[in-house]
Protein backbone atom coordinates (compact mmCIF):
# COMPACT_ATOMS: atom_id res chain seq x y z
CA UNK A 1 0.00 0.00 0.00
CA UNK A 2 1.15 3.56 -0.64
CA UNK A 3 -1.47 5.91 0.76
CA UNK A 4 -1.15 8.51 3.51
CA UNK A 5 -4.22 9.88 5.29
CA UNK A 6 -3.69 13.57 6.11
CA UNK A 7 -5.95 15.03 8.79
CA UNK A 8 -5.77 18.06 11.07
CA UNK A 9 -7.16 19.81 14.12
CA UNK A 10 -8.67 16.91 16.04
CA UNK A 11 -8.99 19.02 19.23
CA UNK A 12 -9.46 16.07 21.55
CA UNK A 13 -10.77 17.26 24.91
CA UNK A 14 -13.32 16.49 27.61
CA UNK A 15 -15.81 19.11 26.48
CA UNK A 16 -19.01 19.50 28.44
CA UNK A 17 -19.94 18.41 31.94
CA UNK A 18 -21.59 14.98 31.62
CA UNK A 19 -18.99 12.36 32.43
CA UNK A 20 -18.86 8.60 31.98
CA UNK A 21 -15.70 7.35 33.66
CA UNK A 22 -12.62 9.18 32.34
CA UNK A 23 -14.49 10.81 29.46
CA UNK A 24 -17.32 13.25 29.00
CA UNK A 25 -20.00 12.46 26.43
CA UNK A 26 -18.61 15.08 24.05
CA UNK A 27 -15.07 13.82 24.63
CA UNK A 28 -16.31 10.41 23.49
CA UNK A 29 -17.83 12.06 20.40
CA UNK A 30 -14.44 13.37 19.25
CA UNK A 31 -12.66 10.07 19.88
CA UNK A 32 -15.40 8.24 17.98
CA UNK A 33 -14.77 10.45 14.94
CA UNK A 34 -11.03 9.73 15.07
CA UNK A 35 -11.69 6.00 15.29
CA UNK A 36 -14.11 6.30 12.37
CA UNK A 37 -11.43 8.14 10.37
CA UNK A 38 -9.00 5.26 10.91
CA UNK A 39 -11.70 2.78 9.84
CA UNK A 40 -12.55 4.67 6.65
CA UNK A 41 -8.94 5.33 5.72
CA UNK A 42 -8.17 1.64 6.18
CA UNK A 43 -10.96 0.78 3.74
CA UNK A 44 -9.25 3.01 1.16
CA UNK A 45 -5.85 1.41 1.70
CA UNK A 46 -4.15 4.04 3.88
CA UNK A 47 -1.13 2.60 5.65
CA UNK A 48 0.13 5.80 7.35
CA UNK A 49 -1.69 8.64 9.13
CA UNK A 50 -0.42 12.20 9.52
CA UNK A 51 -2.20 14.51 11.98
CA UNK A 52 -1.21 18.09 11.17
CA UNK A 53 -1.35 19.62 14.64
CA UNK A 54 -3.83 20.63 17.34
CA UNK A 55 -4.35 17.01 18.20
CA UNK A 56 -5.50 18.08 21.66
CA UNK A 57 -7.50 21.18 22.45
CA UNK A 58 -5.45 21.98 25.56
CA UNK A 59 -1.79 21.42 26.32
CA UNK A 60 -2.39 19.34 29.46
CA UNK A 61 -4.95 16.63 28.61
CA UNK A 62 -6.08 14.33 31.43
CA UNK A 63 -4.60 10.81 31.62
CA UNK A 64 -7.85 9.06 30.75
CA UNK A 65 -8.17 11.00 27.52
CA UNK A 66 -4.56 10.24 26.63
CA UNK A 67 -5.05 6.51 27.17
CA UNK A 68 -8.08 6.38 24.90
CA UNK A 69 -6.33 8.30 22.11
CA UNK A 70 -3.23 6.11 22.43
CA UNK A 71 -5.43 3.07 21.83
CA UNK A 72 -6.89 4.57 18.65
CA UNK A 73 -3.67 5.76 17.02
CA UNK A 74 -1.86 2.50 17.82
CA UNK A 75 -3.89 0.85 15.08
CA UNK A 76 -1.71 2.24 12.28
CA UNK A 77 1.67 4.00 11.91
CA UNK A 78 0.93 7.63 12.77
CA UNK A 79 2.81 10.92 12.67
CA UNK A 80 1.50 13.73 14.90
CA UNK A 81 2.63 17.35 14.54
CA UNK A 82 2.73 19.57 17.59
CA UNK A 83 0.20 22.37 17.00
CA UNK A 84 -0.29 25.63 18.84
CA UNK A 85 -3.03 24.13 21.04
CA UNK A 86 -0.76 21.20 21.93
CA UNK A 87 2.22 23.40 22.69
CA UNK A 88 3.02 24.75 26.15
CA UNK A 89 6.26 26.27 24.89
CA UNK A 90 8.75 25.67 22.09
CA UNK A 91 11.02 23.73 24.46
CA UNK A 92 11.51 20.02 23.70
CA UNK A 93 8.80 17.76 25.14
CA UNK A 94 6.89 20.76 26.55
CA UNK A 95 3.61 19.89 24.87
CA UNK A 96 0.60 17.60 25.06
CA UNK A 97 1.93 15.05 22.57
CA UNK A 98 4.95 13.89 24.58
CA UNK A 99 2.97 10.99 26.15
CA UNK A 100 1.92 9.87 22.65
CA UNK A 101 5.47 8.83 21.70
CA UNK A 102 5.00 5.12 22.58
CA UNK A 103 2.33 4.82 19.88
CA UNK A 104 3.06 7.61 17.36
CA UNK A 105 5.94 9.57 15.82
CA UNK A 106 5.72 13.05 17.32
CA UNK A 107 7.00 16.02 15.30
CA UNK A 108 8.26 18.96 17.35
CA UNK A 109 10.70 20.42 14.86
CA UNK A 110 11.45 18.78 11.47
CA UNK A 111 10.98 15.14 10.53
CA UNK A 112 11.42 13.64 7.07
CA UNK A 113 10.40 10.18 5.90
CA UNK A 114 10.03 8.43 2.58
CA UNK A 115 6.83 6.79 1.44
CA UNK A 116 6.26 5.32 -2.00
CA UNK A 117 7.84 7.67 -4.52
CA UNK A 118 7.64 10.70 -2.22
CA UNK A 119 9.71 12.43 0.45
CA UNK A 120 7.46 13.74 3.22
CA UNK A 121 8.76 16.63 5.36
CA UNK A 122 6.80 17.64 8.46
CA UNK A 123 7.38 20.85 10.44
CA UNK A 124 5.97 21.30 13.94
CA UNK A 125 4.23 24.53 14.92
CA UNK A 126 6.27 27.68 14.62
CA UNK A 127 5.44 31.21 13.55
CA UNK A 128 5.36 31.73 9.80
CA UNK A 129 8.86 33.17 9.35
CA UNK A 130 10.35 30.40 11.48
CA UNK A 131 8.58 27.77 9.39
CA UNK A 132 9.95 29.34 6.21
CA UNK A 133 13.47 29.15 7.66
CA UNK A 134 12.92 25.55 8.74
CA UNK A 135 11.77 24.53 5.27
CA UNK A 136 14.93 25.99 3.77
CA UNK A 137 16.98 23.79 6.14
CA UNK A 138 15.30 20.50 5.19
CA UNK A 139 17.62 17.85 3.77
CA UNK A 140 15.43 16.13 1.22
CA UNK A 141 15.89 12.53 0.13
CA UNK A 142 15.04 11.48 -3.41
CA UNK A 143 11.41 11.64 -4.49
CA UNK A 144 8.49 13.98 -5.05
CA UNK A 145 8.64 16.58 -2.28
CA UNK A 146 5.65 16.89 0.05
CA UNK A 147 5.39 19.37 2.92
CA UNK A 148 3.14 19.17 5.98
CA UNK A 149 2.80 22.20 8.29
CA UNK A 150 0.60 23.74 10.95
CA UNK A 151 -0.14 27.15 9.42
CA UNK A 152 -3.36 28.76 8.28
CA UNK A 153 -3.41 29.64 4.58
CA UNK A 154 -4.82 33.01 3.55
CA UNK A 155 -5.82 34.46 0.19
CA UNK A 156 -7.83 37.44 -1.03
CA UNK A 157 -11.01 35.94 0.47
CA UNK A 158 -9.59 35.88 3.99
CA UNK A 159 -10.97 38.52 6.42
CA UNK A 160 -8.55 41.42 6.67
CA UNK A 161 -7.86 40.92 10.38
CA UNK A 162 -6.65 37.36 9.72
CA UNK A 163 -4.41 38.18 6.79
CA UNK A 164 -0.69 38.14 7.55
CA UNK A 165 -1.14 36.87 11.11
CA UNK A 166 1.95 35.10 12.39
CA UNK A 167 0.31 31.65 12.50
CA UNK A 168 -0.62 31.85 8.81
CA UNK A 169 0.95 32.26 5.39
CA UNK A 170 -0.49 33.81 2.23
CA UNK A 171 -1.01 31.24 -0.49
CA UNK A 172 1.15 33.25 -2.93
CA UNK A 173 4.08 33.22 -0.49
CA UNK A 174 3.53 29.51 0.08
CA UNK A 175 3.73 28.88 -3.67
CA UNK A 176 6.98 30.86 -3.79
CA UNK A 177 8.36 28.79 -0.93
CA UNK A 178 7.34 25.60 -2.71
CA UNK A 179 9.05 26.68 -5.93
CA UNK A 180 12.20 27.70 -4.05
CA UNK A 181 12.40 24.20 -2.56
CA UNK A 182 10.97 22.10 -5.42
CA UNK A 183 7.91 21.13 -3.34
CA UNK A 184 4.95 19.77 -5.31
CA UNK A 185 2.36 19.18 -2.57
CA UNK A 186 1.55 21.05 0.65
CA UNK A 187 -0.85 19.86 3.36
CA UNK A 188 -1.67 22.26 6.20
CA UNK A 189 -3.53 22.28 9.50
CA UNK A 190 -4.46 25.10 11.91
CA UNK A 191 -7.42 26.90 10.34
CA UNK A 192 -10.63 24.88 10.41
CA UNK A 193 -12.16 25.88 7.08
CA UNK A 194 -11.30 23.30 4.40
CA UNK A 195 -9.83 24.80 1.23
CA UNK A 196 -7.70 23.87 -1.76
CA UNK A 197 -5.51 25.61 -4.33
CA UNK A 198 -3.68 24.37 -7.43
CA UNK A 199 -1.28 27.13 -8.46
CA UNK A 200 1.66 26.96 -10.86
CA UNK A 201 2.24 23.26 -10.36
CA UNK A 202 1.82 23.26 -6.58
CA UNK A 203 -1.17 21.45 -5.08
CA UNK A 204 -2.10 22.92 -1.69
CA UNK A 205 -4.64 21.58 0.80
CA UNK A 206 -5.86 23.29 3.93
CA UNK A 207 -7.33 20.18 5.49
CA UNK A 208 -9.86 21.75 7.86
CA UNK A 209 -11.06 20.64 11.27
CA UNK A 210 -11.84 16.95 11.67
CA UNK A 211 -14.95 17.44 13.76
CA UNK A 212 -17.01 20.21 15.33
CA UNK A 213 -16.35 20.21 19.06
CA UNK A 214 -18.09 23.27 20.47
CA UNK A 215 -21.46 24.92 20.08
CA UNK A 216 -21.38 27.70 17.52
CA UNK A 217 -19.14 25.99 14.96
CA UNK A 218 -20.44 25.31 11.46
CA UNK A 219 -22.62 22.22 11.44
CA UNK A 220 -23.45 21.80 7.75
CA UNK A 221 -20.48 19.63 6.74
CA UNK A 222 -18.55 16.56 7.83
CA UNK A 223 -14.87 16.55 8.70
CA UNK A 224 -12.46 16.19 5.78
CA UNK A 225 -9.29 14.19 5.37
CA UNK A 226 -7.10 13.88 2.28
CA UNK A 227 -5.84 10.53 1.01
CA UNK A 228 -2.54 10.92 -0.83
CA UNK A 229 -1.25 8.10 -3.03
CA UNK A 230 2.52 8.44 -2.86
CA UNK A 231 3.12 6.25 -5.92
CA UNK A 232 0.56 7.79 -8.26
CA UNK A 233 0.92 11.25 -6.64
CA UNK A 234 -2.84 11.74 -6.55
CA UNK A 235 -5.16 13.12 -3.87
CA UNK A 236 -8.68 12.18 -2.83
CA UNK A 237 -11.07 13.83 -0.38
CA UNK A 238 -12.75 11.68 2.24
CA UNK A 239 -15.51 13.03 4.49
CA UNK A 240 -15.87 11.66 8.02
CA UNK A 241 -19.30 11.84 9.71
CA UNK A 242 -19.38 13.22 13.22
CA UNK A 243 -21.35 15.17 15.82
CA UNK A 244 -23.04 18.54 15.41
CA UNK A 245 -23.56 21.12 18.14
CA UNK A 246 -26.49 23.37 17.27
CA UNK A 247 -27.82 26.23 19.38
CA UNK A 248 -31.38 27.47 18.87
CA UNK A 249 -32.24 30.86 20.34
CA UNK A 250 -35.10 33.29 20.60
CA UNK A 251 -38.78 32.36 20.48
CA UNK A 252 -40.57 29.78 18.32
CA UNK A 253 -41.01 28.79 15.60
CA UNK A 254 -37.53 27.29 15.32
CA UNK A 255 -36.22 25.78 12.13
CA UNK A 256 -36.68 22.08 11.53
CA UNK A 257 -33.18 20.71 11.16
CA UNK A 258 -32.09 18.15 8.63
CA UNK A 259 -28.60 17.64 9.96
CA UNK A 260 -26.44 14.57 9.26
CA UNK A 261 -24.96 14.00 12.68
CA UNK A 262 -23.80 11.29 15.05
CA UNK A 263 -24.87 12.47 17.51
CA UNK A 264 -26.86 15.69 17.11
CA UNK A 265 -26.65 18.00 20.11
CA UNK A 266 -29.45 20.56 20.30
CA UNK A 267 -29.13 23.36 22.83
CA UNK A 268 -32.07 25.69 23.36
CA UNK A 269 -31.09 29.04 24.88
CA UNK A 270 -34.53 30.54 25.15
CA UNK A 271 -36.86 32.73 27.18
CA UNK A 272 -38.23 30.84 30.16
CA UNK A 273 -41.80 31.09 28.89
CA UNK A 274 -40.87 29.10 25.76
CA UNK A 275 -39.55 26.04 27.60
CA UNK A 276 -42.58 23.86 26.83
CA UNK A 277 -42.45 24.79 23.14
CA UNK A 278 -38.78 23.85 23.13
CA UNK A 279 -39.55 20.44 24.61
CA UNK A 280 -42.19 19.87 21.95
CA UNK A 281 -39.76 20.88 19.22
CA UNK A 282 -37.05 18.66 20.70
CA UNK A 283 -39.42 15.69 20.68
CA UNK A 284 -38.85 15.45 16.91
CA UNK A 285 -35.22 14.55 17.58
CA UNK A 286 -35.49 12.05 20.39
CA UNK A 287 -33.58 9.09 18.95
CA UNK A 288 -31.56 8.37 22.12
CA UNK A 289 -28.68 6.85 20.16
CA UNK A 290 -28.11 9.91 18.01
CA UNK A 291 -29.55 12.96 19.77
CA UNK A 292 -28.68 14.93 22.90
CA UNK A 293 -30.99 17.70 24.12
CA UNK A 294 -30.02 20.61 26.37
CA UNK A 295 -32.73 23.10 27.30
CA UNK A 296 -31.55 26.23 29.07
CA UNK A 297 -34.55 28.47 29.79
CA UNK A 298 -33.48 31.97 30.77
CA UNK A 299 -34.90 35.41 30.97
CA UNK A 300 -35.90 36.76 27.56
CA UNK A 301 -32.91 37.08 25.28
CA UNK A 302 -32.56 37.72 21.60
CA UNK A 303 -28.93 36.83 20.93
CA UNK A 304 -26.86 33.79 21.83
CA UNK A 305 -23.90 34.75 24.01
CA UNK A 306 -21.63 32.74 21.71
CA UNK A 307 -22.61 34.96 18.78
CA UNK A 308 -22.07 38.09 20.87
CA UNK A 309 -18.58 36.96 21.85
CA UNK A 310 -17.69 36.03 18.26
CA UNK A 311 -18.91 39.38 16.94
CA UNK A 312 -17.02 41.24 19.66
CA UNK A 313 -13.84 39.35 18.79
CA UNK A 314 -14.19 40.29 15.13
CA UNK A 315 -14.80 43.95 16.01
CA UNK A 316 -11.75 44.05 18.30
CA UNK A 317 -9.47 42.48 15.67
CA UNK A 318 -10.74 44.77 12.93
CA UNK A 319 -10.08 47.80 15.14
CA UNK A 320 -6.62 46.46 15.97
CA UNK A 321 -5.84 46.13 12.26
CA UNK A 322 -7.10 49.66 11.63
CA UNK A 323 -5.03 51.17 14.43
CA UNK A 324 -1.82 49.16 14.31
CA UNK A 325 -1.83 46.73 11.40
CA UNK A 326 -0.64 43.14 11.61
CA UNK A 327 1.67 43.52 14.66
CA UNK A 328 -1.20 44.80 16.80
CA UNK A 329 -3.53 42.09 15.46
CA UNK A 330 -0.98 39.44 16.46
CA UNK A 331 -0.64 40.92 19.94
CA UNK A 332 -4.41 41.15 20.47
CA UNK A 333 -4.91 37.59 19.21
CA UNK A 334 -2.36 36.34 21.74
CA UNK A 335 -4.19 38.18 24.52
CA UNK A 336 -7.58 36.83 23.46
CA UNK A 337 -6.21 33.29 23.25
CA UNK A 338 -4.79 33.47 26.77
CA UNK A 339 -8.09 34.77 28.14
CA UNK A 340 -10.10 32.10 26.28
CA UNK A 341 -7.95 29.22 27.51
CA UNK A 342 -8.30 30.10 31.19
C-alpha positions as CSV (number, residue, x, y, z in Angstrom):
1,X,0.0,0.0,0.0
2,X,1.2,3.6,-0.6
3,X,-1.5,5.9,0.8
4,X,-1.2,8.5,3.5
5,X,-4.2,9.9,5.3
6,X,-3.7,13.6,6.1
7,X,-6.0,15.0,8.8
8,X,-5.8,18.1,11.1
9,X,-7.2,19.8,14.1
10,X,-8.7,16.9,16.0
11,X,-9.0,19.0,19.2
12,X,-9.5,16.1,21.6
13,X,-10.8,17.3,24.9
14,X,-13.3,16.5,27.6
15,X,-15.8,19.1,26.5
16,X,-19.0,19.5,28.4
17,X,-19.9,18.4,31.9
18,X,-21.6,15.0,31.6
19,X,-19.0,12.4,32.4
20,X,-18.9,8.6,32.0
21,X,-15.7,7.4,33.7
22,X,-12.6,9.2,32.3
23,X,-14.5,10.8,29.5
24,X,-17.3,13.3,29.0
25,X,-20.0,12.5,26.4
26,X,-18.6,15.1,24.1
27,X,-15.1,13.8,24.6
28,X,-16.3,10.4,23.5
29,X,-17.8,12.1,20.4
30,X,-14.4,13.4,19.2
31,X,-12.7,10.1,19.9
32,X,-15.4,8.2,18.0
33,X,-14.8,10.5,14.9
34,X,-11.0,9.7,15.1
35,X,-11.7,6.0,15.3
36,X,-14.1,6.3,12.4
37,X,-11.4,8.1,10.4
38,X,-9.0,5.3,10.9
39,X,-11.7,2.8,9.8
40,X,-12.6,4.7,6.7
41,X,-8.9,5.3,5.7
42,X,-8.2,1.6,6.2
43,X,-11.0,0.8,3.7
44,X,-9.2,3.0,1.2
45,X,-5.9,1.4,1.7
46,X,-4.2,4.0,3.9
47,X,-1.1,2.6,5.7
48,X,0.1,5.8,7.3
49,X,-1.7,8.6,9.1
50,X,-0.4,12.2,9.5
51,X,-2.2,14.5,12.0
52,X,-1.2,18.1,11.2
53,X,-1.4,19.6,14.6
54,X,-3.8,20.6,17.3
55,X,-4.4,17.0,18.2
56,X,-5.5,18.1,21.7
57,X,-7.5,21.2,22.5
58,X,-5.5,22.0,25.6
59,X,-1.8,21.4,26.3
60,X,-2.4,19.3,29.5
61,X,-4.9,16.6,28.6
62,X,-6.1,14.3,31.4
63,X,-4.6,10.8,31.6
64,X,-7.9,9.1,30.8
65,X,-8.2,11.0,27.5
66,X,-4.6,10.2,26.6
67,X,-5.1,6.5,27.2
68,X,-8.1,6.4,24.9
69,X,-6.3,8.3,22.1
70,X,-3.2,6.1,22.4
71,X,-5.4,3.1,21.8
72,X,-6.9,4.6,18.7
73,X,-3.7,5.8,17.0
74,X,-1.9,2.5,17.8
75,X,-3.9,0.8,15.1
76,X,-1.7,2.2,12.3
77,X,1.7,4.0,11.9
78,X,0.9,7.6,12.8
79,X,2.8,10.9,12.7
80,X,1.5,13.7,14.9
81,X,2.6,17.4,14.5
82,X,2.7,19.6,17.6
83,X,0.2,22.4,17.0
84,X,-0.3,25.6,18.8
85,X,-3.0,24.1,21.0
86,X,-0.8,21.2,21.9
87,X,2.2,23.4,22.7
88,X,3.0,24.8,26.1
89,X,6.3,26.3,24.9
90,X,8.8,25.7,22.1
91,X,11.0,23.7,24.5
92,X,11.5,20.0,23.7
93,X,8.8,17.8,25.1
94,X,6.9,20.8,26.5
95,X,3.6,19.9,24.9
96,X,0.6,17.6,25.1
97,X,1.9,15.0,22.6
98,X,5.0,13.9,24.6
99,X,3.0,11.0,26.2
100,X,1.9,9.9,22.6
101,X,5.5,8.8,21.7
102,X,5.0,5.1,22.6
103,X,2.3,4.8,19.9
104,X,3.1,7.6,17.4
105,X,5.9,9.6,15.8
106,X,5.7,13.1,17.3
107,X,7.0,16.0,15.3
108,X,8.3,19.0,17.4
109,X,10.7,20.4,14.9
110,X,11.4,18.8,11.5
111,X,11.0,15.1,10.5
112,X,11.4,13.6,7.1
113,X,10.4,10.2,5.9
114,X,10.0,8.4,2.6
115,X,6.8,6.8,1.4
116,X,6.3,5.3,-2.0
117,X,7.8,7.7,-4.5
118,X,7.6,10.7,-2.2
119,X,9.7,12.4,0.4
120,X,7.5,13.7,3.2
121,X,8.8,16.6,5.4
122,X,6.8,17.6,8.5
123,X,7.4,20.9,10.4
124,X,6.0,21.3,13.9
125,X,4.2,24.5,14.9
126,X,6.3,27.7,14.6
127,X,5.4,31.2,13.6
128,X,5.4,31.7,9.8
129,X,8.9,33.2,9.3
130,X,10.4,30.4,11.5
131,X,8.6,27.8,9.4
132,X,10.0,29.3,6.2
133,X,13.5,29.1,7.7
134,X,12.9,25.5,8.7
135,X,11.8,24.5,5.3
136,X,14.9,26.0,3.8
137,X,17.0,23.8,6.1
138,X,15.3,20.5,5.2
139,X,17.6,17.9,3.8
140,X,15.4,16.1,1.2
141,X,15.9,12.5,0.1
142,X,15.0,11.5,-3.4
143,X,11.4,11.6,-4.5
144,X,8.5,14.0,-5.0
145,X,8.6,16.6,-2.3
146,X,5.6,16.9,0.0
147,X,5.4,19.4,2.9
148,X,3.1,19.2,6.0
149,X,2.8,22.2,8.3
150,X,0.6,23.7,10.9
151,X,-0.1,27.1,9.4
152,X,-3.4,28.8,8.3
153,X,-3.4,29.6,4.6
154,X,-4.8,33.0,3.6
155,X,-5.8,34.5,0.2
156,X,-7.8,37.4,-1.0
157,X,-11.0,35.9,0.5
158,X,-9.6,35.9,4.0
159,X,-11.0,38.5,6.4
160,X,-8.6,41.4,6.7
161,X,-7.9,40.9,10.4
162,X,-6.7,37.4,9.7
163,X,-4.4,38.2,6.8
164,X,-0.7,38.1,7.6
165,X,-1.1,36.9,11.1
166,X,2.0,35.1,12.4
167,X,0.3,31.7,12.5
168,X,-0.6,31.8,8.8
169,X,0.9,32.3,5.4
170,X,-0.5,33.8,2.2
171,X,-1.0,31.2,-0.5
172,X,1.2,33.3,-2.9
173,X,4.1,33.2,-0.5
174,X,3.5,29.5,0.1
175,X,3.7,28.9,-3.7
176,X,7.0,30.9,-3.8
177,X,8.4,28.8,-0.9
178,X,7.3,25.6,-2.7
179,X,9.1,26.7,-5.9
180,X,12.2,27.7,-4.0
181,X,12.4,24.2,-2.6
182,X,11.0,22.1,-5.4
183,X,7.9,21.1,-3.3
184,X,5.0,19.8,-5.3
185,X,2.4,19.2,-2.6
186,X,1.6,21.0,0.7
187,X,-0.8,19.9,3.4
188,X,-1.7,22.3,6.2
189,X,-3.5,22.3,9.5
190,X,-4.5,25.1,11.9
191,X,-7.4,26.9,10.3
192,X,-10.6,24.9,10.4
193,X,-12.2,25.9,7.1
194,X,-11.3,23.3,4.4
195,X,-9.8,24.8,1.2
196,X,-7.7,23.9,-1.8
197,X,-5.5,25.6,-4.3
198,X,-3.7,24.4,-7.4
199,X,-1.3,27.1,-8.5
200,X,1.7,27.0,-10.9
201,X,2.2,23.3,-10.4
202,X,1.8,23.3,-6.6
203,X,-1.2,21.4,-5.1
204,X,-2.1,22.9,-1.7
205,X,-4.6,21.6,0.8
206,X,-5.9,23.3,3.9
207,X,-7.3,20.2,5.5
208,X,-9.9,21.8,7.9
209,X,-11.1,20.6,11.3
210,X,-11.8,16.9,11.7
211,X,-14.9,17.4,13.8
212,X,-17.0,20.2,15.3
213,X,-16.3,20.2,19.1
214,X,-18.1,23.3,20.5
215,X,-21.5,24.9,20.1
216,X,-21.4,27.7,17.5
217,X,-19.1,26.0,15.0
218,X,-20.4,25.3,11.5
219,X,-22.6,22.2,11.4
220,X,-23.5,21.8,7.8
221,X,-20.5,19.6,6.7
222,X,-18.6,16.6,7.8
223,X,-14.9,16.6,8.7
224,X,-12.5,16.2,5.8
225,X,-9.3,14.2,5.4
226,X,-7.1,13.9,2.3
227,X,-5.8,10.5,1.0
228,X,-2.5,10.9,-0.8
229,X,-1.3,8.1,-3.0
230,X,2.5,8.4,-2.9
231,X,3.1,6.3,-5.9
232,X,0.6,7.8,-8.3
233,X,0.9,11.2,-6.6
234,X,-2.8,11.7,-6.5
235,X,-5.2,13.1,-3.9
236,X,-8.7,12.2,-2.8
237,X,-11.1,13.8,-0.4
238,X,-12.8,11.7,2.2
239,X,-15.5,13.0,4.5
240,X,-15.9,11.7,8.0
241,X,-19.3,11.8,9.7
242,X,-19.4,13.2,13.2
243,X,-21.4,15.2,15.8
244,X,-23.0,18.5,15.4
245,X,-23.6,21.1,18.1
246,X,-26.5,23.4,17.3
247,X,-27.8,26.2,19.4
248,X,-31.4,27.5,18.9
249,X,-32.2,30.9,20.3
250,X,-35.1,33.3,20.6
251,X,-38.8,32.4,20.5
252,X,-40.6,29.8,18.3
253,X,-41.0,28.8,15.6
254,X,-37.5,27.3,15.3
255,X,-36.2,25.8,12.1
256,X,-36.7,22.1,11.5
257,X,-33.2,20.7,11.2
258,X,-32.1,18.1,8.6
259,X,-28.6,17.6,10.0
260,X,-26.4,14.6,9.3
261,X,-25.0,14.0,12.7
262,X,-23.8,11.3,15.1
263,X,-24.9,12.5,17.5
264,X,-26.9,15.7,17.1
265,X,-26.6,18.0,20.1
266,X,-29.4,20.6,20.3
267,X,-29.1,23.4,22.8
268,X,-32.1,25.7,23.4
269,X,-31.1,29.0,24.9
270,X,-34.5,30.5,25.1
271,X,-36.9,32.7,27.2
272,X,-38.2,30.8,30.2
273,X,-41.8,31.1,28.9
274,X,-40.9,29.1,25.8
275,X,-39.6,26.0,27.6
276,X,-42.6,23.9,26.8
277,X,-42.5,24.8,23.1
278,X,-38.8,23.9,23.1
279,X,-39.6,20.4,24.6
280,X,-42.2,19.9,21.9
281,X,-39.8,20.9,19.2
282,X,-37.0,18.7,20.7
283,X,-39.4,15.7,20.7
284,X,-38.9,15.5,16.9
285,X,-35.2,14.5,17.6
286,X,-35.5,12.0,20.4
287,X,-33.6,9.1,18.9
288,X,-31.6,8.4,22.1
289,X,-28.7,6.8,20.2
290,X,-28.1,9.9,18.0
291,X,-29.6,13.0,19.8
292,X,-28.7,14.9,22.9
293,X,-31.0,17.7,24.1
294,X,-30.0,20.6,26.4
295,X,-32.7,23.1,27.3
296,X,-31.6,26.2,29.1
297,X,-34.5,28.5,29.8
298,X,-33.5,32.0,30.8
299,X,-34.9,35.4,31.0
300,X,-35.9,36.8,27.6
301,X,-32.9,37.1,25.3
302,X,-32.6,37.7,21.6
303,X,-28.9,36.8,20.9
304,X,-26.9,33.8,21.8
305,X,-23.9,34.7,24.0
306,X,-21.6,32.7,21.7
307,X,-22.6,35.0,18.8
308,X,-22.1,38.1,20.9
309,X,-18.6,37.0,21.8
310,X,-17.7,36.0,18.3
311,X,-18.9,39.4,16.9
312,X,-17.0,41.2,19.7
313,X,-13.8,39.4,18.8
314,X,-14.2,40.3,15.1
315,X,-14.8,43.9,16.0
316,X,-11.7,44.1,18.3
317,X,-9.5,42.5,15.7
318,X,-10.7,44.8,12.9
319,X,-10.1,47.8,15.1
320,X,-6.6,46.5,16.0
321,X,-5.8,46.1,12.3
322,X,-7.1,49.7,11.6
323,X,-5.0,51.2,14.4
324,X,-1.8,49.2,14.3
325,X,-1.8,46.7,11.4
326,X,-0.6,43.1,11.6
327,X,1.7,43.5,14.7
328,X,-1.2,44.8,16.8
329,X,-3.5,42.1,15.5
330,X,-1.0,39.4,16.5
331,X,-0.6,40.9,19.9
332,X,-4.4,41.2,20.5
333,X,-4.9,37.6,19.2
334,X,-2.4,36.3,21.7
335,X,-4.2,38.2,24.5
336,X,-7.6,36.8,23.5
337,X,-6.2,33.3,23.3
338,X,-4.8,33.5,26.8
339,X,-8.1,34.8,28.1
340,X,-10.1,32.1,26.3
341,X,-8.0,29.2,27.5
342,X,-8.3,30.1,31.2
